[in-house]
């Protein structure tokens, strides 16, 4: 019996190495086909070889067999994705930008996404170095949330993996994820494939001494493993130990594997910066040499012939596939919503005009509380949102009501906050992160961009409906360059995001509820001057009140000039308009993405004049978009040139007098109205 078991085990081991060899060899031949034929012919525009990385990636991918495992990969991860179920034809269609590719021709061919095919889910790849780590941490935290909070036993034992090269360990995203994983003891594995070079820069410029594993040996709550990624048994043992450690719930693990770089960074990189001796040493570490020896020469030749034939068949099919239709280029930027939902025009349910008035921040808090109670997948987090209740009070008492799993504090890292939210959303949760002040989001702008493009670049296989709450603007007491930033226009140009900017408590309730029940990422902007101001108070509109995006509100009716504004400027415009009774038609846009172009144009056609007022700076402010649209759609109706009134093109000063000189005042608005009416 013992001999039979040994024979069976030996057979299983041989079958295992045959499968590893087949996948690694297929990846290698695919790289060489692209390097030698398809790239020189101009059929592949970007070629990122994974030669030398195959063994480590295939071994790890084969270890990820839980239905809720996920991996955040990078542009050199094709062997990993092939081992997770990507077909050779899909890989080639992606490289050739043909229909049937993983992004439908929208992204570079090695930027993959793949719902689980029995192995790990491949989260949509982004091109920013280090951007893969924080979403993986978010998925890992979502694993714990699914099991601990939602009681979904099918998630037990799942893990998240983030794969990256040694160059990425210098990026913010890596350190943000490392802090999250270690402080929260997340089931997360960091695979660092160290090939010694970030393009031409050596590892020693990415981390002291060139070895991130050595430097992290004393990092708290982190298992660190280090070794070769080209020696068969040793690499397999390291991968097995790392996965087992994380899957058993013992905390995160960082596995650094030394791998050879057998090709340049891309197809145009000749590696002239490396000496011949170094290149020869690298060739000697080729893991395929070891695999060839492991399976035997005859078997290797057979595998090679089979792989070459399969790749040629896949190439013929990929070349015969049509290119994506031009009309598909912009599809999937936003979700396709059922009629009557947030992005569609529909009648607006009127908010009650009677009842106790609440301030804007209380409207936000009540809505969050109701949605947390109604939907167990909603969770709220950010800096100081827990026990303190947020620096603005919007989450006061929510942690006590819903516990620390659902309302919690984070580290001081906006990259970590937003990247975590991205991973959680892709894992089926509804994250509501808070960024304390608008300016603080700047270090995470690339993460915001990536979140907005998840649906588009994955050809709608994935989405990340994150709702980011973000106070901004000059407060009632003071301004300054760091906390009073408005700068919403840049987000109107950040693709894939919807943007709400309520001016009162009722609108805040309706728009926040629409955001939380929609399918797109939303930037929910809360003006600091309105959080507790008397003019923004309204009766609570009820727990079923939903306000659709893209529907402006007419606050004043008039027949001689249209004023368009949003946020705190609404009330300065209202005050200024009192000098011109019956002449000013005032519109509060309420949302900027989408904005109610139809209502604005119709109003200007009636009045013949337009003034746009906003707190953001004048140059490239959103007012320019509104004016351009009106000129396009209503030019024959204009009786005067459209005017924009905005903040001066400088930061918000600290001195109150200087602040008032920068942002539009009631007097300046009144003067602009008088000028338009005299024209």
MARGUDREN-842467 format. One line per field, with one value per residue (C-alpha): residue number from 1; x, y, z; residue in one letter; chain. Coordinates in steps of 0.2 Angstrom, whole numbers, plus 5000, padded with zeros to 4 digits. Example, Ala and Ser with C-alpha at 12.3 -4.5 7.8 and 13.67 -1.06 7.14 Angstrom:
% MARGUDREN-842467
resi = 1/2
east = 5062/5068
north = 4978/4995
up = 5039/5036
resn = A/S
chain = A/A
END
This chain:
% MARGUDREN-842467
resi = 1/2/3/4/5/6/7/8/9/10/11/12/13/14/15/16/17/18/19/20/21/22/23/24/25/26/27/28/29/30/31/32/33/34/35/36/37/38/39/40/41/42/43/44/45/46/47/48/49/50/51/52/53/54/55/56/57/58/59/60/61/62/63/64/65/66/67/68/69/70/71/72/73/74/75/76/77/78/79/80/81/82/83/84/85/86/87/88/89/90/91/92/93/94/95/96/97/98/99/100/101/102/103/104/105/106/107/108/109/110/111/112/113/114/115/116/117/118/119/120/121/122/123/124/125/126/127/128/129/130/131/132/133/134/135/136/137/138/139/140/141/142/143/144/145/146/147/148/149/150/151/152/153/154/155/156/157/158/159/160/161/162/163/164/165/166/167/168/169/170/171/172/173/174/175/176/177/178/179/180/181/182/183/184/185/186/187/188/189/190/191/192/193/194/195/196/197/198/199/200/201/202/203/204/205/206/207/208/209/210/211/212/213/214/215/216/217/218/219/220/221/222/223/224/225/226/227/228/229/230/231/232/233/234/235/236/237/238/239/240/241/242/243/244/245/246/247/248/249/250/251/252/253/254/255/256/257/258/259/260/261/262/263/264/265/266/267/268/269/270/271/272/273/274/275/276/277/278/279/280/281/282/283/284/285/286/287/288/289/290/291/292/293/294/295/296/297/298/299/300/301/302/303/304/305/306/307/308/309/310/311/312/313/314/315/316/317/318/319/320/321/322/323/324/325/326/327/328/329/330/331/332/333/334/335/336/337/338/339/340/341/342/343/344/345/346/347/348/349/350/351/352/353/354/355/356/357/358/359/360/361/362/363/364/365/366/367/368/369/370/371/372/373/374/375/376/377/378/379/380/381/382/383/384/385/386/387/388/389/390/391/392/393/394/395/396/397/398/399/400/401/402/403/404/405/406/407/408/409/410/411/412/413/414/415/416/417/418/419/420/421/422/423/424/425/426/427/428/429/430/431/432/433/434/435/436/437/438/439/440/441/442/443/444/445/446/447/448/449/450/451/452/453/454/455/456/457/458/459/460/461/462/463/464/465/466/467/468/469/470/471/472/473/474/475/476/477/478/479/480/481/482/483/484/485/486/487/488/489/490/491/492/493/494/495/496/497/498/499/500/501/502/503/504/505/506/507/508/509/510/511/512/513/514/515/516/517/518/519/520/521/522/523/524/525/526/527/528/529/530/531/532/533/534/535/536/537/538/539/540/541/542/543/544/545/546/547/548/549/550/551/552/553/554/555/556/557/558/559/560/561/562/563/564/565/566/567/568/569/570/571/572/573/574/575/576/577/578/579/580/581/582/583/584/585/586/587/588/589/590/591/592/593/594/595/596/597/598/599/600/601/602/603/604/605/606/607/608/609/610/611/612/613/614/615/616/617/618/619/620/621/622/623/624/625/626/627/628/629/630/631/632/633/634/635/636/637/638/639/640/641/642/643/644/645/646/647/648/649/650/651/652/653/654/655/656/657/658/659/660/661/662/663/664/665/666/667/668/669/670/671/672/673/674/675/676/677/678/679
east = 5000/5014/5022/5006/5004/5021/5018/5002/5010/5025/5012/5003/5019/5024/5007/5009/5026/5019/5005/5017/5029/5015/5009/5026/5031/5015/5018/5036/5032/5018/5031/5043/5030/5025/5044/5049/5034/5019/5028/5040/5025/5016/5002/5006/5009/5015/5025/5029/5038/5036/5051/5060/5044/5034/5038/5034/5018/5012/5015/5006/4991/4989/4988/4974/4959/4946/4931/4933/4952/4957/4973/4978/4991/5002/5008/5020/5008/5002/5009/4999/4983/4985/4986/4970/4961/4964/4965/4979/4967/4960/4978/4982/4965/4970/4987/4980/4966/4952/4934/4934/4949/4948/4945/4937/4952/4951/4967/4985/4985/4993/4981/4969/4953/4945/4931/4934/4935/4939/4954/4957/4947/4959/4955/4956/4974/4979/4994/5000/5015/5009/4991/4987/4991/4978/4963/4970/4970/4952/4947/4956/4946/4930/4934/4934/4918/4909/4913/4912/4898/4887/4890/4894/4903/4908/4920/4930/4948/4948/4963/4969/4986/4995/5009/5022/5040/5053/5051/5033/5039/5044/5026/5013/5001/5013/5015/4997/4992/5006/5000/4982/4987/4997/4987/4971/4979/4971/4972/4984/4999/5012/5022/5037/5045/5062/5071/5084/5078/5064/5067/5086/5086/5093/5084/5095/5087/5070/5074/5090/5101/5090/5080/5063/5061/5077/5071/5054/5060/5056/5039/5026/5012/5020/5027/5042/5049/5063/5071/5073/5059/5068/5073/5058/5056/5062/5051/5036/5039/5040/5024/5015/5021/5016/4998/4996/5001/4988/4974/4975/4971/4988/4990/4998/5014/5026/5035/5050/5056/5072/5068/5079/5074/5077/5071/5071/5057/5047/5050/5061/5072/5089/5096/5112/5114/5118/5135/5137/5142/5126/5115/5124/5121/5102/5101/5108/5094/5080/5067/5062/5079/5075/5057/5065/5076/5062/5050/5063/5069/5057/5042/5048/5049/5032/5025/5034/5026/5009/5010/5017/5003/4990/4997/4997/4978/4975/4984/4974/4958/4963/4969/4952/4943/4936/4942/4930/4917/4920/4904/4909/4923/4914/4902/4903/4910/4894/4882/4867/4853/4835/4823/4819/4835/4849/4856/4840/4828/4812/4800/4807/4798/4795/4803/4791/4790/4785/4793/4808/4822/4839/4856/4865/4877/4862/4854/4870/4871/4853/4854/4870/4862/4846/4856/4868/4853/4844/4859/4872/4884/4886/4901/4908/4926/4940/4951/4942/4925/4924/4923/4926/4911/4921/4930/4914/4902/4894/4897/4893/4887/4887/4900/4891/4875/4883/4900/4918/4917/4905/4910/4929/4944/4959/4977/4982/4983/4971/4978/4974/4957/4952/4961/4953/4936/4940/4944/4929/4917/4923/4920/4902/4902/4896/4910/4907/4924/4926/4941/4942/4945/4946/4964/4969/4962/4976/4989/4976/4971/4978/4967/4952/4955/4957/4941/4931/4938/4935/4919/4926/4943/4936/4923/4909/4914/4919/4912/4917/4902/4911/4903/4917/4911/4922/4920/4927/4926/4928/4920/4909/4924/4939/4949/4966/4976/4974/4956/4947/4951/4935/4943/4928/4931/4945/4933/4921/4935/4939/4930/4917/4913/4896/4897/4884/4886/4870/4866/4854/4849/4835/4845/4859/4848/4841/4857/4866/4853/4853/4872/4872/4859/4867/4880/4893/4906/4900/4910/4898/4904/4899/4902/4909/4900/4883/4886/4878/4872/4854/4850/4854/4842/4827/4814/4820/4812/4810/4819/4812/4817/4828/4834/4840/4856/4856/4841/4844/4832/4825/4825/4819/4809/4814/4813/4829/4845/4849/4860/4868/4877/4879/4885/4887/4886/4868/4864/4875/4866/4849/4854/4861/4846/4835/4840/4832/4815/4807/4822/4833/4830/4841/4846/4855/4863/4864/4875/4889/4891/4879/4873/4856/4861/4843/4836/4850/4849/4830/4831/4844/4833/4820/4830/4844/4857/4868/4879/4888/4894/4906/4919/4931/4945/4940/4952/4946/4932/4916/4908/4917/4909/4892/4895/4902/4887/4875/4885/4883/4865/4857/4869/4855/4845/4859/4857/4873/4890/4889/4898/4908/4911/4923/4937/4953/4966/4976/4974/4962/4971/4970/4966/4948/4949/4960/4948/4934/4944/4947/4930/4914/4905/4887/4892/4902/4888/4876/4888/4889/4870/4869/4882/4872/4856/4863/4869
north = 5000/5012/5009/5012/5029/5034/5030/5039/5054/5054/5053/5068/5078/5074/5080/5095/5100/5096/5108/5121/5118/5119/5136/5143/5138/5144/5161/5161/5157/5170/5183/5178/5178/5196/5201/5193/5195/5204/5220/5222/5221/5234/5223/5224/5242/5238/5223/5219/5203/5192/5181/5175/5178/5163/5150/5161/5168/5151/5143/5156/5156/5138/5140/5151/5139/5148/5154/5171/5173/5189/5195/5213/5211/5222/5224/5209/5197/5188/5171/5173/5177/5162/5151/5158/5153/5166/5158/5160/5167/5180/5185/5188/5197/5208/5211/5215/5225/5214/5211/5197/5205/5207/5226/5226/5235/5249/5246/5240/5221/5216/5225/5211/5209/5192/5186/5169/5154/5142/5152/5169/5184/5196/5214/5226/5231/5249/5257/5267/5259/5253/5256/5237/5236/5246/5238/5221/5226/5232/5215/5207/5218/5214/5195/5198/5209/5195/5182/5192/5205/5197/5179/5172/5156/5154/5168/5160/5156/5167/5179/5193/5194/5209/5206/5219/5222/5228/5246/5247/5245/5264/5269/5276/5262/5249/5257/5262/5243/5237/5248/5242/5224/5224/5235/5225/5208/5206/5190/5197/5191/5203/5195/5205/5199/5207/5206/5219/5233/5246/5250/5254/5259/5246/5239/5249/5265/5258/5252/5253/5239/5233/5220/5225/5208/5211/5229/5223/5208/5218/5226/5222/5209/5204/5187/5189/5176/5178/5167/5162/5163/5152/5136/5124/5115/5130/5142/5130/5128/5147/5150/5135/5142/5160/5155/5143/5157/5169/5157/5150/5168/5171/5188/5196/5189/5197/5185/5192/5181/5185/5182/5185/5199/5190/5204/5223/5233/5234/5229/5245/5242/5235/5234/5243/5249/5231/5223/5207/5197/5202/5197/5180/5177/5182/5169/5156/5158/5155/5145/5136/5128/5120/5115/5107/5097/5092/5085/5078/5082/5072/5078/5096/5095/5088/5102/5114/5108/5107/5125/5132/5124/5130/5148/5148/5143/5156/5169/5164/5166/5183/5190/5185/5194/5211/5227/5235/5245/5264/5267/5256/5268/5277/5264/5259/5275/5275/5262/5259/5263/5258/5272/5285/5282/5294/5298/5300/5314/5311/5321/5326/5321/5337/5338/5343/5361/5359/5350/5353/5360/5351/5357/5350/5339/5332/5327/5318/5309/5303/5297/5287/5280/5275/5267/5258/5250/5246/5239/5228/5230/5249/5254/5271/5275/5288/5298/5301/5296/5283/5288/5306/5306/5315/5332/5340/5329/5320/5302/5307/5292/5280/5269/5266/5262/5250/5244/5246/5234/5245/5263/5264/5275/5273/5278/5295/5289/5295/5283/5269/5276/5277/5261/5251/5257/5252/5234/5233/5239/5226/5213/5218/5230/5248/5259/5277/5284/5302/5313/5326/5341/5343/5347/5331/5321/5327/5314/5300/5308/5293/5282/5292/5291/5272/5270/5280/5270/5252/5249/5256/5247/5231/5231/5232/5216/5225/5241/5251/5261/5270/5286/5298/5311/5327/5344/5358/5377/5392/5391/5404/5409/5409/5403/5396/5387/5370/5368/5380/5372/5371/5365/5355/5357/5345/5331/5336/5331/5315/5302/5289/5299/5307/5323/5330/5347/5350/5368/5362/5348/5341/5340/5332/5319/5315/5315/5305/5292/5292/5290/5275/5266/5269/5259/5272/5280/5297/5312/5319/5337/5346/5364/5369/5385/5376/5362/5371/5387/5393/5396/5378/5371/5361/5349/5331/5325/5307/5290/5287/5303/5301/5316/5311/5317/5330/5339/5358/5367/5384/5395/5412/5415/5430/5436/5446/5436/5418/5415/5397/5392/5379/5376/5391/5403/5400/5411/5425/5425/5425/5440/5449/5445/5455/5471/5466/5459/5448/5450/5436/5417/5408/5390/5379/5365/5353/5340/5344/5327/5326/5344/5350/5357/5356/5367/5380/5382/5383/5397/5407/5406/5414/5428/5431/5433/5422/5424/5409/5411/5398/5398/5388/5398/5407/5399/5382/5382/5373/5389/5389/5373/5380/5396/5386/5374/5389/5397/5381/5379/5396/5409/5417/5420/5430/5448/5450/5441/5427/5432/5421/5427/5416/5416/5424/5413/5411/5400/5405/5416/5415/5433/5437/5452/5444/5429/5440/5449/5432/5423/5431/5442/5448/5465/5458/5447/5462/5472/5458/5457/5476/5475/5462/5470/5487/5478
up = 5000/5004/4987/4979/4988/4984/4966/4966/4974/4961/4947/4954/4956/4938/4932/4942/4934/4917/4919/4926/4911/4899/4905/4907/4890/4882/4890/4884/4866/4866/4872/4858/4845/4849/4850/4834/4823/4829/4836/4821/4810/4820/4825/4843/4849/4867/4871/4890/4891/4906/4902/4917/4928/4922/4936/4951/4943/4937/4954/4964/4952/4953/4972/4971/4971/4982/4973/4981/4980/4970/4963/4958/4945/4934/4916/4917/4924/4909/4914/4930/4921/4909/4924/4930/4915/4901/4884/4872/4859/4872/4876/4858/4854/4869/4862/4844/4851/4843/4848/4861/4870/4889/4887/4870/4863/4875/4885/4882/4879/4895/4906/4911/4920/4923/4933/4942/4930/4945/4950/4956/4951/4941/4947/4933/4930/4930/4922/4937/4946/4963/4960/4962/4981/4989/4980/4984/5002/5000/4993/5008/5020/5011/5014/5032/5031/5021/5034/5050/5047/5033/5039/5022/5026/5007/5009/5023/5018/5003/5001/4991/4982/4975/4962/4958/4953/4965/4957/4964/4982/4981/4977/4989/4985/4991/5008/5010/5007/5019/5033/5030/5029/5045/5056/5052/5050/5033/5022/5010/5001/4993/4979/4974/4958/4960/4943/4948/4937/4936/4917/4919/4938/4949/4965/4976/4970/4975/4993/5004/5000/4985/4995/5002/5011/5021/5026/5031/5042/5058/5051/5064/5060/5043/5038/5026/5015/5003/4990/4972/4959/4947/4956/4955/4972/4982/4973/4975/4994/4996/4987/4996/5013/5009/5003/5018/5030/5024/5020/5038/5044/5052/5044/5029/5020/5009/4997/4988/4974/4964/4945/4930/4917/4901/4890/4891/4900/4884/4866/4862/4877/4871/4889/4883/4901/4907/4904/4895/4911/4920/4905/4904/4923/4920/4906/4917/4929/4916/4925/4909/4909/4925/4919/4903/4914/4926/4913/4901/4884/4874/4884/4883/4864/4863/4875/4864/4848/4855/4862/4846/4836/4849/4848/4829/4829/4842/4832/4816/4825/4833/4817/4809/4823/4819/4827/4840/4831/4833/4841/4856/4861/4874/4880/4898/4905/4916/4921/4910/4922/4922/4916/4930/4940/4945/4928/4919/4918/4928/4939/4955/4971/4981/4998/5012/5016/5034/5049/5060/5050/5050/5044/5030/5040/5049/5033/5028/5045/5044/5027/5031/5046/5036/5022/5034/5043/5026/5017/5027/5013/5016/5026/5031/5034/5034/5045/5062/5057/5071/5089/5085/5072/5059/5060/5053/5063/5049/5056/5074/5084/5069/5075/5091/5081/5069/5077/5072/5057/5048/5053/5056/5056/5044/5043/5036/5018/5005/4993/5006/5009/4991/4985/4999/4994/4976/4981/4993/4979/4967/4980/4981/4995/4996/5003/5008/5012/5018/5013/5027/5015/4996/4996/5005/4990/4978/4983/4978/4961/4951/4962/4958/4940/4941/4950/4938/4923/4931/4921/4905/4905/4910/4896/4910/4918/4934/4942/4958/4964/4978/4986/4991/5003/5003/5011/5002/5000/5011/5028/5036/5048/5038/5023/5020/5005/5013/5019/5008/4991/4980/4963/4958/4940/4939/4945/4931/4919/4929/4918/4925/4941/4944/4955/4967/4975/4986/4993/5006/5018/5008/4992/5001/5008/4990/4981/4994/4993/4974/4975/4987/4977/4960/4951/4947/4958/4965/4972/4985/4988/5004/5006/5023/5024/5022/5034/5049/5041/5043/5025/5020/5033/5027/5034/5033/5016/5022/5021/5004/4996/4981/4970/4952/4946/4932/4937/4942/4953/4948/4963/4956/4940/4929/4911/4908/4914/4919/4933/4935/4951/4964/4982/4994/4979/4978/4993/4988/4971/4979/4989/4974/4964/4976/4968/4952/4956/4942/4931/4937/4934/4946/4944/4957/4946/4961/4951/4939/4932/4924/4923/4917/4901/4894/4908/4907/4888/4889/4902/4892/4876/4887/4895/4882/4895/4906/4921/4929/4947/4956/4970/4959/4950/4934/4922/4916/4929/4926/4921/4905/4900/4904/4893/4879/4879/4879/4865/4855/4858/4860/4852/4841/4857/4866/4869/4878/4880/4893/4909/4921/4939/4949/4962/4957/4950/4966/4982/4996/5008/5027/5031/5030/5020/5007/5006/5003/4989/4981/4981/4973/4984/4984/4978/4964/4958/4959/4948/4935/4935/4932/4918/4909/4911/4904/4888
resn = X/X/X/X/X/X/X/X/X/X/X/X/X/X/X/X/X/X/X/X/X/X/X/X/X/X/X/X/X/X/X/X/X/X/X/X/X/X/X/X/X/X/X/X/X/X/X/X/X/X/X/X/X/X/X/X/X/X/X/X/X/X/X/X/X/X/X/X/X/X/X/X/X/X/X/X/X/X/X/X/X/X/X/X/X/X/X/X/X/X/X/X/X/X/X/X/X/X/X/X/X/X/X/X/X/X/X/X/X/X/X/X/X/X/X/X/X/X/X/X/X/X/X/X/X/X/X/X/X/X/X/X/X/X/X/X/X/X/X/X/X/X/X/X/X/X/X/X/X/X/X/X/X/X/X/X/X/X/X/X/X/X/X/X/X/X/X/X/X/X/X/X/X/X/X/X/X/X/X/X/X/X/X/X/X/X/X/X/X/X/X/X/X/X/X/X/X/X/X/X/X/X/X/X/X/X/X/X/X/X/X/X/X/X/X/X/X/X/X/X/X/X/X/X/X/X/X/X/X/X/X/X/X/X/X/X/X/X/X/X/X/X/X/X/X/X/X/X/X/X/X/X/X/X/X/X/X/X/X/X/X/X/X/X/X/X/X/X/X/X/X/X/X/X/X/X/X/X/X/X/X/X/X/X/X/X/X/X/X/X/X/X/X/X/X/X/X/X/X/X/X/X/X/X/X/X/X/X/X/X/X/X/X/X/X/X/X/X/X/X/X/X/X/X/X/X/X/X/X/X/X/X/X/X/X/X/X/X/X/X/X/X/X/X/X/X/X/X/X/X/X/X/X/X/X/X/X/X/X/X/X/X/X/X/X/X/X/X/X/X/X/X/X/X/X/X/X/X/X/X/X/X/X/X/X/X/X/X/X/X/X/X/X/X/X/X/X/X/X/X/X/X/X/X/X/X/X/X/X/X/X/X/X/X/X/X/X/X/X/X/X/X/X/X/X/X/X/X/X/X/X/X/X/X/X/X/X/X/X/X/X/X/X/X/X/X/X/X/X/X/X/X/X/X/X/X/X/X/X/X/X/X/X/X/X/X/X/X/X/X/X/X/X/X/X/X/X/X/X/X/X/X/X/X/X/X/X/X/X/X/X/X/X/X/X/X/X/X/X/X/X/X/X/X/X/X/X/X/X/X/X/X/X/X/X/X/X/X/X/X/X/X/X/X/X/X/X/X/X/X/X/X/X/X/X/X/X/X/X/X/X/X/X/X/X/X/X/X/X/X/X/X/X/X/X/X/X/X/X/X/X/X/X/X/X/X/X/X/X/X/X/X/X/X/X/X/X/X/X/X/X/X/X/X/X/X/X/X/X/X/X/X/X/X/X/X/X/X/X/X/X/X/X/X/X/X/X/X/X/X/X/X/X/X/X/X/X/X/X/X/X/X/X/X/X/X/X/X/X/X/X/X/X/X/X/X/X/X/X/X/X/X/X/X/X/X/X/X/X/X/X/X/X/X/X/X/X/X/X/X/X/X/X/X/X/X/X/X/X/X/X/X/X/X/X/X/X/X/X
chain = A/A/A/A/A/A/A/A/A/A/A/A/A/A/A/A/A/A/A/A/A/A/A/A/A/A/A/A/A/A/A/A/A/A/A/A/A/A/A/A/A/A/A/A/A/A/A/A/A/A/A/A/A/A/A/A/A/A/A/A/A/A/A/A/A/A/A/A/A/A/A/A/A/A/A/A/A/A/A/A/A/A/A/A/A/A/A/A/A/A/A/A/A/A/A/A/A/A/A/A/A/A/A/A/A/A/A/A/A/A/A/A/A/A/A/A/A/A/A/A/A/A/A/A/A/A/A/A/A/A/A/A/A/A/A/A/A/A/A/A/A/A/A/A/A/A/A/A/A/A/A/A/A/A/A/A/A/A/A/A/A/A/A/A/A/A/A/A/A/A/A/A/A/A/A/A/A/A/A/A/A/A/A/A/A/A/A/A/A/A/A/A/A/A/A/A/A/A/A/A/A/A/A/A/A/A/A/A/A/A/A/A/A/A/A/A/A/A/A/A/A/A/A/A/A/A/A/A/A/A/A/A/A/A/A/A/A/A/A/A/A/A/A/A/A/A/A/A/A/A/A/A/A/A/A/A/A/A/A/A/A/A/A/A/A/A/A/A/A/A/A/A/A/A/A/A/A/A/A/A/A/A/A/A/A/A/A/A/A/A/A/A/A/A/A/A/A/A/A/A/A/A/A/A/A/A/A/A/A/A/A/A/A/A/A/A/A/A/A/A/A/A/A/A/A/A/A/A/A/A/A/A/A/A/A/A/A/A/A/A/A/A/A/A/A/A/A/A/A/A/A/A/A/A/A/A/A/A/A/A/A/A/A/A/A/A/A/A/A/A/A/A/A/A/A/A/A/A/A/A/A/A/A/A/A/A/A/A/A/A/A/A/A/A/A/A/A/A/A/A/A/A/A/A/A/A/A/A/A/A/A/A/A/A/A/A/A/A/A/A/A/A/A/A/A/A/A/A/A/A/A/A/A/A/A/A/A/A/A/A/A/A/A/A/A/A/A/A/A/A/A/A/A/A/A/A/A/A/A/A/A/A/A/A/A/A/A/A/A/A/A/A/A/A/A/A/A/A/A/A/A/A/A/A/A/A/A/A/A/A/A/A/A/A/A/A/A/A/A/A/A/A/A/A/A/A/A/A/A/A/A/A/A/A/A/A/A/A/A/A/A/A/A/A/A/A/A/A/A/A/A/A/A/A/A/A/A/A/A/A/A/A/A/A/A/A/A/A/A/A/A/A/A/A/A/A/A/A/A/A/A/A/A/A/A/A/A/A/A/A/A/A/A/A/A/A/A/A/A/A/A/A/A/A/A/A/A/A/A/A/A/A/A/A/A/A/A/A/A/A/A/A/A/A/A/A/A/A/A/A/A/A/A/A/A/A/A/A/A/A/A/A/A/A/A/A/A/A/A/A/A/A/A/A/A/A/A/A/A/A/A/A/A/A/A/A/A/A/A/A/A/A/A/A/A/A/A/A/A/A/A/A/A/A/A/A/A/A/A/A/A/A/A/A/A/A/A/A/A
END
